[in-house]
Amino acid sequence: MQRRVYLAAVGTAVSASLAGCSSVRSAFDDESCSGEDCYIGMSRTEFTPESYEVSVGDTVVWKNTSEAYHTVTAYESKIPDEAEYFASGGYESQSAAYDAWDDHGGELETRDTYEHTFEVPGTYDYFCIPHERAQMVGEIVVTE
């Protein structure tokens, strides 16, 4: 009988501790962007939404809604020719953003935001440097 009491107590303690960990972790991953403080969220390995449409002159705000570190980094060859390059950390090229990442340059921590104003119509593809291999990519479609 004592064995059953012991197993019940251990099972309850383990369940309670795991439930607590789960809710803490998901508190960030479940946070979404409503357009009030951000438009694009960042979960563990994806931008949400992955594709977002704006008009010329609009400012897009990304927010790290996870516990992982992220960047917002444009693919230099996948933005309109006349467009200004963008990357969290303010880098002027994709190679500069990659180089800076060695020291976590451009890093967005939990709840950090990054914003960019789009002045040229077209499609802008971007990615997260530490999660690029996991296909953490997104696109902004800018219309006139």
TAPE-V534461 format. One record per residue. N is the residue number from 1. PSI is psi in degrees with one decimal (* if undefined). NEAR is the number of other ideal C-beta (glycine too) atoms within 8 Angstrom. Layout:
N,PSI,NEAR / N,PSI,NEAR
//
This chain:
1,-38.6,4 / 2,-32.1,5 / 3,-42.5,6 / 4,-41.3,7 / 5,-44.8,8 / 6,-49.1,8 / 7,-38.4,8 / 8,-42.5,8 / 9,-44.3,8 / 10,-44.7,8 / 11,-42.1,8 / 12,-44.0,8 / 13,-43.7,8 / 14,-45.2,8 / 15,-44.3,8 / 16,-42.0,8 / 17,-38.8,8 / 18,-37.8,8 / 19,-40.2,8 / 20,-42.2,8 / 21,-41.4,8 / 22,-42.8,8 / 23,-33.2,8 / 24,-45.0,7 / 25,-43.9,9 / 26,-11.2,8 / 27,-32.2,8 / 28,-45.8,11 / 29,-29.6,11 / 30,-10.0,6 / 31,127.8,7 / 32,167.0,7 / 33,127.8,12 / 34,-5.2,6 / 35,-8.8,5 / 36,-48.7,4 / 37,-12.7,7 / 38,162.0,13 / 39,-31.6,8 / 40,124.4,14 / 41,167.6,13 / 42,110.4,16 / 43,-165.4,9 / 44,-44.0,8 / 45,30.3,9 / 46,152.0,8 / 47,137.3,12 / 48,119.1,11 / 49,159.7,7 / 50,-31.9,8 / 51,137.4,8 / 52,135.6,11 / 53,134.1,7 / 54,172.6,10 / 55,158.6,7 / 56,133.7,10 / 57,-9.1,6 / 58,148.2,9 / 59,130.0,7 / 60,136.4,13 / 61,122.8,12 / 62,147.3,16 / 63,131.8,13 / 64,104.9,15 / 65,18.3,14 / 66,178.9,11 / 67,-3.6,7 / 68,156.9,10 / 69,142.5,9 / 70,167.4,13 / 71,162.6,15 / 72,112.8,14 / 73,118.9,14 / 74,144.2,13 / 75,114.6,10 / 76,-36.7,8 / 77,-0.7,4 / 78,35.1,8 / 79,158.7,13 / 80,145.5,9 / 81,-38.7,3 / 82,-4.8,4 / 83,151.6,11 / 84,133.7,5 / 85,147.5,11 / 86,145.4,9 / 87,140.5,14 / 88,136.9,11 / 89,-11.0,10 / 90,21.8,6 / 91,149.6,13 / 92,-0.2,5 / 93,160.6,8 / 94,-40.3,12 / 95,-36.7,6 / 96,-38.6,10 / 97,-43.9,16 / 98,-47.9,8 / 99,-41.7,8 / 100,-27.7,11 / 101,-24.1,13 / 102,-30.5,6 / 103,22.7,5 / 104,28.2,7 / 105,138.4,11 / 106,3.9,16 / 107,134.7,11 / 108,116.8,14 / 109,175.2,7 / 110,128.5,7 / 111,0.0,8 / 112,152.2,8 / 113,159.2,11 / 114,141.0,9 / 115,152.5,8 / 116,139.3,8 / 117,129.5,8 / 118,117.5,14 / 119,-10.9,7 / 120,129.4,10 / 121,152.3,7 / 122,-172.4,9 / 123,132.5,10 / 124,116.1,15 / 125,139.9,11 / 126,171.0,12 / 127,173.0,11 / 128,121.6,14 / 129,-53.8,11 / 130,-14.1,9 / 131,20.7,12 / 132,-41.6,10 / 133,-24.4,4 / 134,9.0,6 / 135,37.3,6 / 136,89.9,13 / 137,159.2,11 / 138,173.7,13 / 139,145.3,11 / 140,127.8,13 / 141,118.0,11 / 142,122.0,14 / 143,160.2,8 / 144,*,4
//
